[in-house]
Amino acid sequence: MRGWVVRWILNGVALLLTSALISGIEVNGILAALFAALILGIVNAVIRPIILLLTLPINLLTLGLFTLAINGFMLKITSIVINGFEVGGFWAATIGALVLSIISSILNALVID
């Protein structure tokens, strides 16, 4: 349980760092970042597999690059649900999702279970 909470907090920090790096993403405080990280995790666990299955042909044609757009879409869905977390447009969402995954991977790699 402790590991899950630590990773949730790290993903919230990753959202804050991403918003500092990408101009189209705005996070209004640590509480909004933590709620956004929680909702993003739920969206990625529930909605993302369905979307990936439905877009499998285009994902195969693009050799997996369409997954970046799907990840951006998941980030945009999260911004619709959470007040205080704004994603500007398609490119901000797509690049933000890429940067968020890189930062989150680095931070999570630093945590030893």
N, C-alpha and C positions, 0 to 999 in steps of 0.2 A: 504494500500500500504506500509506503514511504517513497519508493522509487517512482510510482505513478505521479505523486504530488510534486516531486522534484522535477520530473520531465514536463509536467503541466506548467510549472512556474518558468522553466527554461524556455518553453514555447511562447509564453507570454513575453518574456524578455526578447526572444527572437522577433516577435511581432513589433515590439518597440524599436529594435534596431533596424528592422526593415522599413518602418515608417520614417526613420531618420535618413535612410539612404534613398528611398524612392519618393519622388515628389508627389505622386498621385495617391499615396496612401497616408491617411491621417489617423492617429490613435490619440484619444483624449485621456491620457492617464493610465496608470498601471492597472486599475480595476477594469477598465474597458479592455485592456490588452489580455487580462486573465480570462474574462468572460468570452472574448473573441477566440482565444486559444481553446477554450473548452468547447465552444460551439463548432469551431473549425474541426476539431477532433471528431465530434459527433457526425458532422456533415461528411467528413472523409470516410468514416466507418459505415455510414448508412447509404448516402446518396451516391458517392463516387463509384463504388463497384457497379451499380446499376447503369450509370452514365458510361462507364468504361465498356460494359458489355454491349450497350446500344450503339456505341460509336466504334466498335471493333473493326469494321471494314475500313473506315477512314484512318483509323489508327495504324492498321497494317499498311495501308498505302503510303502513309507518311513516315513509316518505320519508327513509330512511337512518338514522333514529335508532337502529334496532336494532344498527347497527354499533358503537355505544358499548358495548352489552352483550357483543358478540363480542370487542371489545378487552379488556374486563374479564375475559372467560373466558380469553383468551390469557395475561393477567397471572396468573390463578389457576392455569392449567396450569404456568406457569413456577415458581410458588411451590411446587407439588407436587414438582417435579423438584429444586429447589435447596434444600439445607439452609442455614439462616441467612437465608432470605427468606420471609417469611410474609405472606399476604394473608388478612384476617379473614373477609370474607363478600362477598355480591353487591354491595352498595352501596359497600363499600370498594374492591372491584376495579374497579367501573365508574367511580366518581369518581376513583380513583387512575389509571386508564388515561387519563382525560381530562386530569388534571393533568400526568401524565407526558408526554403528547403535546405539551402546551403548553410545558412546560419544555424538553423535548428539541428542539422546533422553534426555540425562542429561542436555545438554546445552539448548535445546529447552524447557525443563521443567522449567528452571530458568527464562525464559522470560515470563512476564505476559502481555497478550494482553490488 
